[in-house]
Amino acid sequence: MHNKNSWVCPVCGFNSLDEPPYDEEGCATFSICPCCGNEFGYDDASAKYSKLRKKWIEEGMVWWSETQPPPANWDPIEQLKRADMAD
């Protein structure tokens, strides 16, 4: 799941991750999604993506990163819809 050298977060649908959540051999990259804050190989080691997504939604879909700002006109609901993750 990548788009022009970026990858999609399987938790929140953010489509501009700098590296994949898991490499080609299935090993976690331990990268962190700047949108939802999920650390691949840590947070998803004990919870399914759907559960992590539900938690992010219930907590208000707040942009997680304090150092990387959200994209211009960022809309978490539209992001989920584009990724086909909206209920």
N, CA, C and O atoms as a Tinker XYZ file with bonds, in Angstrom:
   348  protein
     1  N      0.828000   -1.186000    0.000000    73     2
     2  CA     0.000000    0.000000    0.000000    64     1     3
     3  C      0.874000    1.252000    0.000000    63     2     4     5
     4  O      1.122000    1.841000    1.052000    81     3
     5  N      1.326000    1.646000   -1.151000    73     3     6
     6  CA     2.103000    2.868000   -1.186000    64     5     7
     7  C      1.710000    3.718000   -2.374000    63     6     8     9
     8  O      1.116000    3.240000   -3.340000    81     7
     9  N      2.051000    4.975000   -2.279000    73     7    10
    10  CA     1.646000    5.948000   -3.271000    64     9    11
    11  C      2.803000    6.924000   -3.479000    63    10    12    13
    12  O      3.037000    7.791000   -2.637000    81    11
    13  N      3.528000    6.792000   -4.591000    73    11    14
    14  CA     4.623000    7.708000   -4.911000    64    13    15
    15  C      5.625000    7.807000   -3.769000    63    14    16    17
    16  O      5.858000    8.892000   -3.237000    81    15
    17  N      6.209000    6.691000   -3.394000    73    15    18
    18  CA     7.220000    6.632000   -2.334000    64    17    19
    19  C      6.678000    7.000000   -0.956000    63    18    20    21
    20  O      7.430000    7.445000   -0.089000    81    19
    21  N      5.397000    6.817000   -0.759000    73    19    22
    22  CA     4.810000    6.981000    0.570000    64    21    23
    23  C      3.865000    5.808000    0.795000    63    22    24    25
    24  O      3.417000    5.162000   -0.153000    81    23
    25  N      3.576000    5.549000    2.034000    73    23    26
    26  CA     2.754000    4.403000    2.401000    64    25    27
    27  C      1.560000    4.851000    3.217000    63    26    28    29
    28  O      1.560000    5.933000    3.805000    81    27
    29  N      0.538000    4.002000    3.247000    73    27    30
    30  CA    -0.709000    4.305000    3.947000    64    29    31
    31  C     -0.703000    3.649000    5.333000    63    30    32    33
    32  O     -0.341000    2.482000    5.481000    81    31
    33  N     -1.105000    4.414000    6.328000    73    31    34
    34  CA    -1.231000    3.876000    7.678000    64    33    35
    35  C     -2.462000    2.978000    7.729000    63    34    36    37
    36  O     -3.562000    3.418000    7.394000    81    35
    37  N     -2.289000    1.720000    8.148000    73    35    38
    38  CA    -3.436000    0.811000    8.233000    64    37    39
    39  C     -4.368000    1.109000    9.403000    63    38    40    41
    40  O     -5.418000    0.480000    9.533000    81    39
    41  N     -3.998000    2.053000   10.246000    73    39    42
    42  CA    -4.850000    2.431000   11.375000    64    41    43
    43  C     -5.754000    3.594000   11.003000    63    42    44    45
    44  O     -6.969000    3.513000   11.180000    81    43
    45  N     -5.175000    4.683000   10.486000    73    43    46
    46  CA    -5.953000    5.904000   10.255000    64    45    47
    47  C     -6.106000    6.292000    8.787000    63    46    48    49
    48  O     -6.868000    7.206000    8.469000    81    47
    49  N     -5.399000    5.617000    7.896000    73    47    50
    50  CA    -5.526000    5.929000    6.478000    64    49    51
    51  C     -4.643000    7.069000    5.996000    63    50    52    53
    52  O     -4.731000    7.455000    4.830000    81    51
    53  N     -3.797000    7.617000    6.855000    73    51    54
    54  CA    -2.875000    8.673000    6.429000    64    53    55
    55  C     -1.998000    8.104000    5.320000    63    54    56    57
    56  O     -1.354000    7.070000    5.501000    81    55
    57  N     -1.971000    8.781000    4.169000    73    55    58
    58  CA    -1.322000    8.191000    3.004000    64    57    59
    59  C      0.043000    8.776000    2.664000    63    58    60    61
    60  O      0.458000    8.740000    1.505000    81    59
    61  N      0.739000    9.307000    3.648000    73    59    62
    62  CA     2.054000    9.888000    3.386000    64    61    63
    63  C      3.109000    9.439000    4.385000    63    62    64    65
    64  O      3.964000   10.229000    4.785000    81    63
    65  N      3.053000    8.174000    4.788000    73    63    66
    66  CA     4.111000    7.658000    5.662000    64    65    67
    67  C      5.419000    7.621000    4.874000    63    66    68    69
    68  O      5.421000    7.306000    3.684000    81    67
    69  N      6.522000    7.939000    5.532000    73    67    70
    70  CA     7.823000    7.955000    4.873000    64    69    71
    71  C      8.377000    6.560000    4.619000    63    70    72    73
    72  O      9.200000    6.373000    3.722000    81    71
    73  N      7.938000    5.591000    5.391000    73    71    74
    74  CA     8.384000    4.214000    5.203000    64    73    75
    75  C      7.224000    3.277000    5.516000    63    74    76    77
    76  O      6.279000    3.664000    6.204000    81    75
    77  N      7.291000    2.059000    5.018000    73    75    78
    78  CA     6.180000    1.137000    5.262000    64    77    79
    79  C      6.110000    0.733000    6.732000    63    78    80    81
    80  O      7.125000    0.753000    7.427000    81    79
    81  N      4.932000    0.372000    7.206000    73    79    82
    82  CA     4.809000   -0.110000    8.587000    64    81    83
    83  C      5.647000   -1.378000    8.820000    63    82    84    85
    84  O      6.228000   -1.566000    9.888000    81    83
    85  N      5.693000   -2.227000    7.810000    73    83    86
    86  CA     6.457000   -3.470000    7.867000    64    85    87
    87  C      7.252000   -3.592000    6.581000    63    86    88    89
    88  O      6.781000   -3.190000    5.517000    81    87
    89  N      8.470000   -4.150000    6.672000    73    87    90
    90  CA     9.277000   -4.301000    5.463000    64    89    91
    91  C      8.813000   -5.510000    4.654000    63    90    92    93
    92  O      7.860000   -6.190000    5.035000    81    91
    93  N      9.479000   -5.771000    3.553000    73    91    94
    94  CA     9.075000   -6.846000    2.648000    64    93    95
    95  C      9.149000   -8.226000    3.292000    63    94    96    97
    96  O      8.489000   -9.158000    2.833000    81    95
    97  N      9.934000   -8.362000    4.335000    73    95    98
    98  CA    10.060000   -9.642000    5.042000    64    97    99
    99  C      9.079000   -9.757000    6.202000    63    98   100   101
   100  O      9.055000  -10.771000    6.900000    81    99
   101  N      8.268000   -8.717000    6.408000    73    99   102
   102  CA     7.272000   -8.740000    7.472000    64   101   103
   103  C      7.770000   -8.255000    8.819000    63   102   104   105
   104  O      7.092000   -8.415000    9.834000    81   103
   105  N      8.963000   -7.658000    8.831000    73   103   106
   106  CA     9.505000   -7.134000   10.086000    64   105   107
   107  C      9.031000   -5.700000   10.298000    63   106   108   109
   108  O      9.017000   -4.897000    9.366000    81   107
   109  N      8.649000   -5.395000   11.512000    73   107   110
   110  CA     8.179000   -4.050000   11.846000    64   109   111
   111  C      9.293000   -3.032000   11.664000    63   110   112   113
   112  O     10.451000   -3.299000   11.987000    81   111
   113  N      8.938000   -1.869000   11.149000    73   111   114
   114  CA     9.908000   -0.790000   10.984000    64   113   115
   115  C      9.982000    0.083000   12.241000    63   114   116   117
   116  O     10.901000    0.891000   12.379000    81   115
   117  N      9.036000   -0.073000   13.140000    73   115   118
   118  CA     8.930000    0.733000   14.358000    64   117   119
   119  C      8.805000    2.217000   14.040000    63   118   120   121
   120  O      9.124000    3.071000   14.867000    81   119
   121  N      8.332000    2.513000   12.819000    73   119   122
   122  CA     8.048000    3.903000   12.468000    64   121   123
   123  C      6.745000    4.305000   13.155000    63   122   124   125
   124  O      5.959000    3.451000   13.566000    81   123
   125  N      6.530000    5.583000   13.271000    73   123   126
   126  CA     5.346000    6.112000   13.947000    64   125   127
   127  C      4.555000    6.962000   12.974000    63   126   128   129
   128  O      5.110000    7.832000   12.304000    81   127
   129  N      3.265000    6.711000   12.898000    73   127   130
   130  CA     2.395000    7.514000   12.045000    64   129   131
   131  C      2.235000    8.891000   12.681000    63   130   132   133
   132  O      1.827000    8.985000   13.838000    81   131
   133  N      2.548000    9.963000   11.948000    73   131   134
   134  CA     2.404000   11.298000   12.534000    64   133   135
   135  C      0.946000   11.696000   12.760000    63   134   136   137
   136  O      0.659000   12.617000   13.525000    81   135
   137  N      0.039000   11.008000   12.099000    73   135   138
   138  CA    -1.372000   11.341000   12.231000    64   137   139
   139  C     -1.986000   10.733000   13.491000    63   138   140   141
   140  O     -2.510000   11.455000   14.340000    81   139
   141  N     -1.921000    9.401000   13.613000    73   139   142
   142  CA    -2.585000    8.741000   14.745000    64   141   143
   143  C     -1.624000    8.342000   15.867000    63   142   144   145
   144  O     -2.065000    8.014000   16.968000    81   143
   145  N     -0.331000    8.367000   15.601000    73   143   146
   146  CA     0.653000    8.041000   16.631000    64   145   147
   147  C      0.937000    6.569000   16.801000    63   146   148   149
   148  O      1.678000    6.193000   17.709000    81   147
   149  N      0.367000    5.712000   15.950000    73   147   150
   150  CA     0.623000    4.281000   16.062000    64   149   151
   151  C      2.082000    3.976000   15.732000    63   150   152   153
   152  O      2.598000    4.416000   14.705000    81   151
   153  N      2.744000    3.217000   16.611000    73   151   154
   154  CA     4.105000    2.747000   16.347000    64   153   155
   155  C      3.998000    1.302000   15.873000    63   154   156   157
   156  O      3.557000    0.420000   16.609000    81   155
   157  N      4.414000    1.081000   14.624000    73   155   158
   158  CA     4.299000   -0.242000   14.019000    64   157   159
   159  C      5.316000   -1.194000   14.624000    63   158   160   161
   160  O      6.517000   -0.923000   14.645000    81   159
   161  N      4.805000   -2.315000   15.115000    73   159   162
   162  CA     5.631000   -3.287000   15.800000    64   161   163
   163  C      5.502000   -3.165000   17.310000    63   162   164   165
   164  O      5.957000   -4.040000   18.047000    81   163
   165  N      4.888000   -2.092000   17.770000    73   163   166
   166  CA     4.675000   -1.908000   19.203000    64   165   167
   167  C      3.179000   -1.859000   19.495000    63   166   168   169
   168  O      2.630000   -2.784000   20.094000    81   167
   169  N      2.516000   -0.773000   19.071000    73   167   170
   170  CA     1.081000   -0.625000   19.356000    64   169   171
   171  C      0.259000   -1.730000   18.701000    63   170   172   173
   172  O     -0.694000   -2.234000   19.296000    81   171
   173  N      0.625000   -2.103000   17.485000    73   171   174
   174  CA    -0.156000   -3.113000   16.770000    64   173   175
   175  C      0.274000   -4.540000   17.083000    63   174   176   177
   176  O     -0.237000   -5.488000   16.488000    81   175
   177  N      1.208000   -4.696000   18.010000    73   175   178
   178  CA     1.635000   -6.040000   18.413000    64   177   179
   179  C      0.586000   -6.697000   19.311000    63   178   180   181
   180  O      0.507000   -7.923000   19.387000    81   179
   181  N     -0.212000   -5.883000   19.985000    73   179   182
   182  CA    -1.194000   -6.444000   20.920000    64   181   183
   183  C     -2.628000   -6.021000   20.621000    63   182   184   185
   184  O     -3.543000   -6.351000   21.376000    81   183
   185  N     -2.829000   -5.292000   19.525000    73   183   186
   186  CA    -4.189000   -4.846000   19.172000    64   185   187
   187  C     -4.338000   -4.823000   17.657000    63   186   188   189
   188  O     -3.395000   -4.506000   16.931000    81   187
   189  N     -5.520000   -5.158000   17.200000    73   187   190
   190  CA    -5.811000   -5.121000   15.765000    64   189   191
   191  C     -5.941000   -3.672000   15.311000    63   190   192   193
   192  O     -6.250000   -2.776000   16.096000    81   191
   193  N     -5.693000   -3.472000   14.010000    73   191   194
   194  CA    -5.810000   -2.128000   13.447000    64   193   195
   195  C     -7.192000   -1.545000   13.700000    63   194   196   197
   196  O     -7.319000   -0.359000   14.004000    81   195
   197  N     -8.218000   -2.362000   13.578000    73   195   198
   198  CA    -9.582000   -1.855000   13.778000    64   197   199
   199  C     -9.783000   -1.335000   15.205000    63   198   200   201
   200  O    -10.476000   -0.339000   15.410000    81   199
   201  N     -9.185000   -1.998000   16.174000    73   199   202
   202  CA    -9.303000   -1.558000   17.567000    64   201   203
   203  C     -8.523000   -0.256000   17.780000    63   202   204   205
   204  O     -8.994000    0.650000   18.466000    81   203
   205  N     -7.332000   -0.172000   17.188000    73   203   206
   206  CA    -6.539000    1.050000   17.301000    64   205   207
   207  C     -7.242000    2.215000   16.604000    63   206   208   209
   208  O     -7.220000    3.344000   17.094000    81   207
   209  N     -7.867000    1.933000   15.454000    73   207   210
   210  CA    -8.609000    2.955000   14.721000    64   209   211
   211  C     -9.786000    3.452000   15.563000    63   210   212   213
   212  O    -10.010000    4.657000   15.679000    81   211
   213  N    -10.526000    2.525000   16.141000    73   211   214
   214  CA   -11.679000    2.887000   16.971000    64   213   215
   215  C    -11.245000    3.778000   18.129000    63   214   216   217
   216  O    -11.926000    4.752000   18.450000    81   215
   217  N    -10.131000    3.455000   18.749000    73   215   218
   218  CA    -9.615000    4.250000   19.866000    64   217   219
   219  C     -9.258000    5.661000   19.393000    63   218   220   221
   220  O     -9.593000    6.645000   20.053000    81   219
   221  N     -8.576000    5.756000   18.243000    73   219   222
   222  CA    -8.197000    7.063000   17.694000    64   221   223
   223  C     -9.445000    7.900000   17.402000    63   222   224   225
   224  O     -9.479000    9.094000   17.700000    81   223
   225  N    -10.459000    7.278000   16.825000    73   223   226
   226  CA   -11.708000    7.969000   16.518000    64   225   227
   227  C    -12.399000    8.422000   17.806000    63   226   228   229
   228  O    -12.836000    9.569000   17.908000    81   227
   229  N    -12.497000    7.530000   18.779000    73   227   230
   230  CA   -13.154000    7.866000   20.051000    64   229   231
   231  C    -12.440000    8.985000   20.794000    63   230   232   233
   232  O    -13.058000    9.727000   21.557000    81   231
   233  N    -11.121000    9.103000   20.565000    73   231   234
   234  CA   -10.352000   10.156000   21.237000    64   233   235
   235  C    -10.353000   11.464000   20.449000    63   234   236   237
   236  O     -9.635000   12.402000   20.796000    81   235
   237  N    -11.157000   11.527000   19.393000    73   235   238
   238  CA   -11.359000   12.778000   18.674000    64   237   239
   239  C    -10.564000   12.954000   17.397000    63   238   240   241
   240  O    -10.575000   14.041000   16.819000    81   239
   241  N     -9.872000   11.918000   16.935000    73   239   242
   242  CA    -9.103000   11.965000   15.680000    64   241   243
   243  C     -8.142000   13.154000   15.657000    63   242   244   245
   244  O     -8.051000   13.866000   14.656000    81   243
   245  N     -7.445000   13.360000   16.734000    73   243   246
   246  CA    -6.511000   14.474000   16.870000    64   245   247
   247  C     -5.207000   14.138000   16.153000    63   246   248   249
   248  O     -4.723000   13.009000   16.235000    81   247
   249  N     -4.637000   15.118000   15.447000    73   247   250
   250  CA    -3.326000   14.943000   14.810000    64   249   251
   251  C     -2.310000   14.721000   15.910000    63   250   252   253
   252  O     -2.232000   15.518000   16.845000    81   251
   253  N     -1.530000   13.657000   15.822000    73   251   254
   254  CA    -0.652000   13.235000   16.909000    64   253   255
   255  C      0.674000   13.996000   16.982000    63   254   256   257
   256  O      1.082000   14.419000   18.064000    81   255
   257  N      1.340000   14.173000   15.857000    73   255   258
   258  CA     2.695000   14.734000   15.852000    64   257   259
   259  C      2.720000   16.198000   16.271000    63   258   260   261
   260  O      1.912000   17.011000   15.820000    81   259
   261  N      3.659000   16.506000   17.137000    73   259   262
   262  CA     3.861000   17.890000   17.546000    64   261   263
   263  C      4.930000   18.560000   16.689000    63   262   264   265
   264  O      5.074000   19.781000   16.731000    81   263
   265  N      5.682000   17.777000   15.910000    73   263   266
   266  CA     6.758000   18.332000   15.086000    64   265   267
   267  C      6.419000   18.361000   13.599000    63   266   268   269
   268  O      6.946000   19.197000   12.866000    81   267
   269  N      5.562000   17.477000   13.150000    73   267   270
   270  CA     5.142000   17.450000   11.749000    64   269   271
   271  C      3.692000   17.906000   11.688000    63   270   272   273
   272  O      2.805000   17.211000   12.185000    81   271
   273  N      3.439000   19.060000   11.086000    73   271   274
   274  CA     2.062000   19.550000   11.027000    64   273   275
   275  C      1.217000   18.727000   10.060000    63   274   276   277
   276  O      1.748000   18.091000    9.149000    81   275
   277  N     -0.096000   18.741000   10.260000    73   275   278
   278  CA    -0.966000   18.028000    9.320000    64   277   279
   279  C     -0.924000   18.698000    7.949000    63   278   280   281
   280  O     -0.588000   19.877000    7.838000    81   279
   281  N     -1.265000   17.942000    6.910000    73   279   282
   282  CA    -1.330000   18.546000    5.577000    64   281   283
   283  C     -2.353000   19.689000    5.553000    63   282   284   285
   284  O     -3.276000   19.731000    6.366000    81   283
   285  N     -2.171000   20.597000    4.621000    73   283   286
   286  CA    -3.121000   21.702000    4.471000    64   285   287
   287  C     -4.523000   21.141000    4.265000    63   286   288   289
   288  O     -4.717000   20.182000    3.518000    81   287
   289  N     -5.477000   21.741000    4.926000    73   287   290
   290  CA    -6.886000   21.334000    4.831000    64   289   291
   291  C     -7.119000   19.886000    5.242000    63   290   292   293
   292  O     -8.025000   19.232000    4.724000    81   291
   293  N     -6.321000   19.387000    6.157000    73   291   294
   294  CA    -6.444000   18.004000    6.620000    64   293   295
   295  C     -7.812000   17.765000    7.246000    63   294   296   297
   296  O     -8.266000   18.544000    8.085000    81   295
   297  N     -8.455000   16.696000    6.838000    73   295   298
   298  CA    -9.771000   16.322000    7.343000    64   297   299
   299  C     -9.733000   14.828000    7.662000    63   298   300   301
   300  O     -9.723000   14.005000    6.746000    81   299
   301  N     -9.712000   14.466000    8.943000    73   299   302
   302  CA    -9.586000   13.053000    9.294000    64   301   303
   303  C    -10.739000   12.186000    8.796000    63   302   304   305
   304  O    -10.537000   11.011000    8.491000    81   303
   305  N    -11.924000   12.740000    8.712000    73   303   306
   306  CA   -13.070000   11.954000    8.229000    64   305   307
   307  C    -12.909000   11.654000    6.747000    63   306   308   309
   308  O    -13.153000   10.528000    6.313000    81   307
   309  N    -12.504000   12.642000    5.972000    73   307   310
   310  CA   -12.261000   12.414000    4.537000    64   309   311
   311  C    -11.100000   11.446000    4.335000    63   310   312   313
   312  O    -11.118000   10.626000    3.417000    81   311
   313  N    -10.099000   11.546000    5.192000    73   311   314
   314  CA    -8.952000   10.636000    5.124000    64   313   315
   315  C     -9.411000    9.188000    5.311000    63   314   316   317
   316  O     -9.006000    8.301000    4.559000    81   315
   317  N    -10.247000    8.958000    6.305000    73   315   318
   318  CA   -10.777000    7.617000    6.547000    64   317   319
   319  C    -11.626000    7.138000    5.372000    63   318   320   321
   320  O    -11.562000    5.969000    4.992000    81   319
   321  N    -12.412000    8.034000    4.805000    73   319   322
   322  CA   -13.257000    7.667000    3.655000    64   321   323
   323  C    -12.394000    7.283000    2.457000    63   322   324   325
   324  O    -12.656000    6.270000    1.808000    81   323
   325  N    -11.363000    8.083000    2.153000    73   323   326
   326  CA   -10.487000    7.792000    1.018000    64   325   327
   327  C     -9.794000    6.445000    1.185000    63   326   328   329
   328  O     -9.557000    5.740000    0.204000    81   327
   329  N     -9.474000    6.092000    2.411000    73   327   330
   330  CA    -8.797000    4.832000    2.696000    64   329   331
   331  C     -9.807000    3.681000    2.867000    63   330   332   333
   332  O     -9.421000    2.553000    3.173000    81   331
   333  N    -11.085000    3.972000    2.671000    73   331   334
   334  CA   -12.160000    2.996000    2.844000    64   333   335
   335  C    -12.162000    2.403000    4.263000    63   334   336   337
   336  O    -12.346000    1.202000    4.459000    81   335
   337  N    -11.950000    3.294000    5.242000    73   335   338
   338  CA   -11.914000    2.882000    6.642000    64   337   339
   339  C    -13.030000    3.502000    7.462000    63   338   340   341
   340  O    -13.138000    3.235000    8.659000    81   339
   341  N    -13.856000    4.321000    6.844000    73   339   342
   342  CA   -14.945000    4.980000    7.576000    64   341   343
   343  C    -16.090000    3.987000    7.769000    63   342   344   345
   344  O    -16.357000    3.149000    6.907000    81   343
   345  N    -16.748000    4.096000    8.895000    73   343   346
   346  CA   -17.902000    3.221000    9.173000    64   345   347
   347  C    -19.111000    3.672000    8.427000    63   346   348
   348  O    -20.171000    3.057000    8.539000    81   347
